[in-house]
């Protein structure tokens, strides 16, 4: 059975009296431990689909089932718990705090957990080790390269040990070689059992995924 199942997903935005359809009847099954890439032009519905997958934007119609959980049937507070337990987010805009070290940035998601404070640093260092940056835990973002900053962002996404990583244009601001290193890291995460869903404009990066999807005018091809 698929870890993630989207059924009949539609999303309609309203602007005054006008209705703008963003997604049209999207059905999608994502298997556990797979690496899926989604491609499409600007305005095609990629970001809308990612936000729905990320439990951040309810669909107008349809269901999102993750690990037998009907995500949008959850109360808002419980949905926040779901995001923390199941999802790790990696964005093109990294949102690293410039005045915090790499380790402190990685620890940020742990503030909302019930884990003892003394465990936070150990978990952050483990996550940084997984992305090859445990020797730079005390560095500020300004002292790291663009690729290293992206790896810190990935470590932050991993620190809660979520089964699913959602990545939005993770190589968009990186040179070709550095971007390939990030994709190789996603491949390693997939091999370790994580499920990776990546939105990208880059066909070279997409080709390294297990499965490439295309979306056009809100319709999944």
C-alpha positions, 0 to 999 in steps of 0.5 A: 500500500502507498505511504501517500495517497491523493484522491480527486484533489482539486484546488480552486482559488477565488479572487473577488467573483472569479474562481481560478482552478489550480489543481484539477482531479489529481490522483497520486500514489507515492510508495514508501522509500521512493524518490519522486520528482515533480516538474512543470512550468510556473503557474502549473500547480506545482507549489499548490500540490506541494503545500497540500502534500505538506498539510498546509493548504486544504484542497477544495475537494479530495483526500490526502491520506498519509500512513492511513491518516486522513490529513485534512480530517484532522483538527488544526492543532493535530495537523500541526503535530502531523507535520512535525511527526511526518514531514521534513521541509527543504526550501529553495529559500533556506530560512536559516537564522543568520545569528545561529550556528549550524547546530542551533539552526538544526535544533529549531524544530525540536523546540516544539517537541516533548524531548528533553532539552539535553537531547536536542544537541545530540540529535542535531549533531546526528543530523549534521553527520548524516549530511556530512557537516558534523565538523561545521556544527559551530559555524554561522551560515555566513561562514558556509558555502551555498551547498553547505547551507543547503545541507544544514537546511536538509539536516534541519528537515531530518532532525525530527526523523520524519518518514517524508521529506518535501523539497521545493527547488532545492538546487535552484540557487546552486551550481551544477556540481553542488546541486548534484551533491544535494541530489546524491544526498536525497538518493542516499536518504531514499536508500535509507528508507525515507520518502522524498518528493521534490519539485524542480525545474531542472530536468537533470536533477529530475532524471535521478529520481525514481519517478518523474511526474509532470503537471500542466494547468493543474492536471498531473500528466 
